[in-house]
């Protein structure tokens, strides 16, 4: 199967400041890996478009978007202790959100595996607030845009980033057309994602401590996928593809291995709908590039 990767050079220009873990080198490491000879001819590359106002307004308040744009145009600002913009952040965020939506459309039209290699990440962003390195909630922009396509009625979001996607949950938890599964370290930033939080029956949170055997995390996530898709076949599967769940990530304590992402991706492919991944976290460059490669290899 041909793979489709969506990215844009502008995504390399966003910076939250010197020494920040969400740094441009993360994306560089992925792109360098995917330009190695073994991928030649297997990947179709696409330039991420800017997200449109209709795509953004389905998810975020216009005043909040104006605030992010203006902070960037002024040269950047500290938005919270973890999150900042520079002069290029607004354009990078537009390309990240637009790239995620484009990856979702490609997955639907080509019935093929796609990946949005974009930054800044998005799953912590709320309708009116940036947090956790995130400005625009890229995966929810992709989900809402996907539901606007003809024949798309059910979307599954699987978030295997080590941090709970509080923004994603808040934005979809009243919408039965979207089901959201999150495996995340607990207790850990941002302190949300309790198991009893079920939305309208469309939320599956799997909070787990760090340091468990990888088989335990895998078992629990696969069980949640089975439960969420029992009698409910998604038209599109979106992955909030954070690779900070891997062993020795500097910001967390999960123990997943490269081969676990192969198993998880194959599990998702068995659910029926096409799969599109959207980059989230992952702060070991070697883990990150290896995890993305394993994800794409399994998609192909």
C-alpha positions as semicolon CSV with decimal commas, in nm:
position;residue;x (nm);y (nm);z (nm)
1;X;0,000;0,000;0,000
2;X;0,128;0,346;-0,090
3;X;0,177;0,577;0,206
4;X;0,094;0,947;0,214
5;X;0,289;1,187;0,435
6;X;0,178;1,549;0,479
7;X;0,422;1,811;0,606
8;X;0,542;2,167;0,549
9;X;0,873;2,352;0,606
10;X;0,686;2,616;0,806
11;X;0,634;2,357;1,080
12;X;1,008;2,367;1,146
13;X;0,998;2,740;1,222
14;X;0,783;2,736;1,534
15;X;0,985;2,757;1,854
16;X;0,879;2,781;2,218
17;X;1,225;2,893;2,323
18;X;1,578;2,767;2,380
19;X;1,594;2,430;2,550
20;X;1,223;2,359;2,511
21;X;1,157;1,984;2,462
22;X;0,906;2,044;2,181
23;X;1,175;2,159;1,941
24;X;1,213;2,169;1,562
25;X;1,465;1,884;1,571
26;X;1,178;1,648;1,650
27;X;1,032;1,697;1,304
28;X;1,375;1,700;1,140
29;X;1,450;1,357;1,289
30;X;1,128;1,216;1,144
31;X;1,180;1,364;0,799
32;X;1,542;1,247;0,786
33;X;1,428;0,895;0,873
34;X;1,157;0,893;0,606
35;X;1,398;1,012;0,339
36;X;1,628;0,714;0,390
37;X;1,666;0,486;0,085
38;X;1,433;0,211;0,208
39;X;1,137;0,449;0,185
40;X;1,207;0,560;-0,174
41;X;0,902;0,509;-0,392
42;X;0,683;0,404;-0,100
43;X;0,582;0,749;0,022
44;X;0,386;1,013;-0,166
45;X;0,471;1,350;-0,014
46;X;0,213;1,627;0,022
47;X;0,250;1,991;0,123
48;X;0,027;2,077;0,416
49;X;-0,223;2,351;0,326
50;X;-0,319;2,623;0,570
51;X;-0,628;2,538;0,772
52;X;-0,926;2,740;0,654
53;X;-1,146;2,954;0,876
54;X;-1,440;2,708;0,849
55;X;-1,211;2,423;0,957
56;X;-1,078;2,621;1,253
57;X;-1,412;2,768;1,363
58;X;-1,562;2,421;1,401
59;X;-1,318;2,371;1,689
60;X;-1,190;2,702;1,831
61;X;-1,340;3,038;1,924
62;X;-1,256;3,318;1,683
63;X;-1,130;3,544;1,961
64;X;-0,886;3,279;2,077
65;X;-0,753;3,230;1,724
66;X;-0,708;3,606;1,691
67;X;-0,514;3,606;2,018
68;X;-0,272;3,336;1,897
69;X;-0,227;3,508;1,560
70;X;-0,164;3,847;1,718
71;X;0,081;3,709;1,975
72;X;0,279;3,554;1,692
73;X;0,268;3,864;1,473
74;X;0,405;4,069;1,763
75;X;0,709;3,839;1,773
76;X;0,583;3,578;2,016
77;X;0,462;3,550;2,374
78;X;0,465;3,316;2,673
79;X;0,111;3,172;2,689
80;X;0,160;2,955;2,997
81;X;0,464;2,807;3,175
82;X;0,496;2,536;2,907
83;X;0,362;2,700;2,593
84;X;0,492;2,992;2,387
85;X;0,484;3,138;2,039
86;X;0,743;3,304;1,819
87;X;0,697;3,506;1,502
88;X;0,646;3,191;1,292
89;X;0,409;3,006;1,525
90;X;0,080;3,116;1,372
91;X;0,179;3,005;1,023
92;X;0,318;2,679;1,161
93;X;-0,004;2,616;1,353
94;X;-0,214;2,682;1,042
95;X;-0,005;2,431;0,846
96;X;-0,022;2,176;1,129
97;X;-0,400;2,193;1,153
98;X;-0,443;2,206;0,776
99;X;-0,200;1,918;0,735
100;X;-0,395;1,705;0,981
101;X;-0,720;1,772;0,795
102;X;-0,552;1,701;0,462
103;X;-0,415;1,371;0,593
104;X;-0,765;1,272;0,702
105;X;-0,910;1,358;0,360
106;X;-0,635;1,161;0,188
107;X;-0,704;0,860;0,405
108;X;-1,070;0,876;0,309
109;X;-1,020;0,939;-0,063
110;X;-0,728;0,700;-0,117
111;X;-0,830;0,441;0,143
112;X;-0,463;0,440;0,236
113;X;-0,248;0,504;0,541
114;X;-0,152;0,867;0,594
115;X;0,057;1,063;0,844
116;X;0,068;1,433;0,922
117;X;0,429;1,507;1,016
118;X;0,350;1,849;1,160
119;X;0,407;2,066;1,465
120;X;0,317;2,232;1,697
121;X;0,117;1,943;1,844
122;X;-0,244;1,983;1,943
123;X;-0,420;1,742;2,177
124;X;-0,402;1,967;2,487
125;X;-0,546;2,274;2,311
126;X;-0,894;2,372;2,428
127;X;-1,151;2,575;2,238
128;X;-1,021;2,895;2,396
129;X;-0,686;2,809;2,553
130;X;-0,338;2,700;2,452
131;X;-0,157;2,463;2,688
132;X;0,089;2,175;2,702
133;X;0,293;2,290;2,398
134;X;-0,030;2,298;2,190
135;X;-0,194;2,587;2,004
136;X;-0,461;2,438;1,772
137;X;-0,618;2,098;1,832
138;X;-0,506;1,942;1,507
139;X;-0,671;1,602;1,547
140;X;-1,011;1,754;1,630
141;X;-0,981;1,989;1,332
142;X;-0,920;1,675;1,123
143;X;-1,212;1,491;1,283
144;X;-1,460;1,775;1,232
145;X;-1,344;1,821;0,874
146;X;-1,376;1,447;0,819
147;X;-1,735;1,447;0,941
148;X;-1,809;1,723;0,689
149;X;-1,716;1,484;0,405
150;X;-1,988;1,291;0,229
151;X;-2,063;0,952;0,380
152;X;-1,856;0,999;0,696
153;X;-2,062;0,950;1,011
154;X;-1,833;0,784;1,266
155;X;-1,475;0,872;1,361
156;X;-1,254;0,699;1,615
157;X;-0,965;0,892;1,774
158;X;-0,700;0,681;1,946
159;X;-0,453;0,881;2,154
160;X;-0,145;0,685;2,255
161;X;0,056;0,989;2,361
162;X;0,169;0,940;2,723
163;X;-0,022;1,254;2,830
164;X;-0,401;1,268;2,840
165;X;-0,548;1,467;2,551
166;X;-0,761;1,688;2,773
167;X;-0,833;1,927;2,488
168;X;-0,949;1,652;2,258
169;X;-1,176;1,502;2,522
170;X;-1,329;1,839;2,609
171;X;-1,398;1,913;2,243
172;X;-1,562;1,579;2,153
173;X;-1,714;1,440;2,473
174;X;-2,068;1,553;2,382
175;X;-2,054;1,426;2,025
176;X;-2,158;1,060;1,980
177;X;-2,028;1,059;1,621
178;X;-1,671;1,071;1,759
179;X;-1,530;0,812;1,998
180;X;-1,211;0,890;2,187
181;X;-0,970;0,646;2,349
182;X;-0,673;0,767;2,553
183;X;-0,400;0,561;2,719
184;X;-0,201;0,793;2,943
185;X;0,024;0,805;3,246
186;X;-0,151;0,878;3,574
187;X;-0,089;1,083;3,778
188;X;0,085;1,303;3,525
189;X;0,031;1,624;3,329
190;X;-0,235;1,758;3,276
191;X;-0,408;1,571;3,559
192;X;-0,722;1,484;3,362
193;X;-0,851;1,164;3,207
194;X;-1,005;0,967;3,492
195;X;-1,153;0,631;3,400
196;X;-1,505;0,732;3,505
197;X;-1,511;1,023;3,259
198;X;-1,727;0,873;2,982
199;X;-1,877;1,175;2,802
200;X;-2,197;1,054;2,633
201;X;-2,062;0,701;2,635
202;X;-1,801;0,794;2,373
203;X;-1,492;0,833;2,594
204;X;-1,256;0,555;2,701
205;X;-0,982;0,673;2,935
206;X;-0,708;0,432;3,039
207;X;-0,504;0,602;3,313
208;X;-0,209;0,387;3,420
209;X;0,103;0,436;3,633
210;X;0,447;0,449;3,480
211;X;0,682;0,152;3,496
212;X;0,439;-0,127;3,409
213;X;0,535;-0,402;3,168
214;X;0,462;-0,298;2,808
215;X;0,230;-0,597;2,772
216;X;0,002;-0,448;3,037
217;X;-0,037;-0,119;2,854
218;X;-0,091;-0,302;2,526
219;X;-0,355;-0,533;2,670
220;X;-0,556;-0,248;2,821
221;X;-0,543;-0,028;2,512
222;X;-0,640;-0,314;2,279
223;X;-0,929;-0,405;2,510
224;X;-1,056;-0,047;2,494
225;X;-1,032;-0,048;2,114
226;X;-1,234;-0,371;2,106
227;X;-1,499;-0,224;2,335
228;X;-1,523;0,106;2,150
229;X;-1,562;-0,059;1,809
230;X;-1,792;-0,344;1,911
231;X;-2,086;-0,301;1,675
232;X;-1,957;0,044;1,576
233;X;-1,738;0,047;1,266
234;X;-1,556;0,380;1,221
235;X;-1,545;0,542;0,878
236;X;-1,208;0,696;0,971
237;X;-0,955;0,628;1,244
238;X;-0,737;0,917;1,361
239;X;-0,433;0,854;1,578
240;X;-0,297;1,119;1,810
241;X;0,045;0,971;1,747
242;X;0,265;1,067;2,039
243;X;0,571;0,852;2,092
244;X;0,652;0,967;2,444
245;X;0,495;0,643;2,569
246;X;0,817;0,467;2,472
247;X;1,070;0,352;2,727
248;X;1,322;0,617;2,839
249;X;1,133;0,917;2,707
250;X;1,270;1,210;2,912
251;X;0,924;1,345;3,005
252;X;0,742;1,028;3,112
253;X;0,765;0,675;3,249
254;X;0,585;0,434;3,016
255;X;0,773;0,138;2,870
256;X;0,638;0,074;2,519
257;X;0,879;-0,058;2,256
258;X;0,907;0,010;1,884
259;X;0,743;-0,322;1,799
260;X;0,438;-0,235;2,009
261;X;0,344;0,040;1,763
262;X;0,343;-0,219;1,486
263;X;0,095;-0,430;1,683
264;X;-0,123;-0,132;1,772
265;X;-0,132;-0,008;1,413
266;X;-0,227;-0,352;1,283
267;X;-0,498;-0,364;1,549
268;X;-0,641;-0,034;1,423
269;X;-0,627;-0,147;1,061
270;X;-0,844;-0,444;1,156
271;X;-1,120;-0,208;1,276
272;X;-1,228;-0,129;0,922
273;X;-1,173;0,239;0,848
274;X;-0,864;0,399;0,692
275;X;-0,603;0,525;0,939
276;X;-0,449;0,872;0,954
277;X;-0,187;0,960;1,214
278;X;-0,121;1,311;1,345
279;X;0,206;1,379;1,527
280;X;0,177;1,469;1,894
281;X;0,456;1,421;2,153
282;X;0,778;1,222;2,178
283;X;1,095;1,380;2,309
284;X;1,366;1,122;2,247
285;X;1,467;1,181;1,885
286;X;1,567;0,818;1,830
287;X;1,245;0,686;1,983
288;X;1,039;0,934;1,788
289;X;1,183;0,856;1,446
290;X;1,177;0,481;1,513
291;X;0,817;0,492;1,636
292;X;0,696;0,685;1,333
293;X;0,879;0,443;1,103
294;X;0,716;0,145;1,275
295;X;0,373;0,309;1,248
296;X;0,413;0,375;0,876
297;X;0,560;0,032;0,809
298;X;0,252;-0,126;0,967
299;X;0,021;0,104;0,768
300;X;0,185;-0,011;0,445
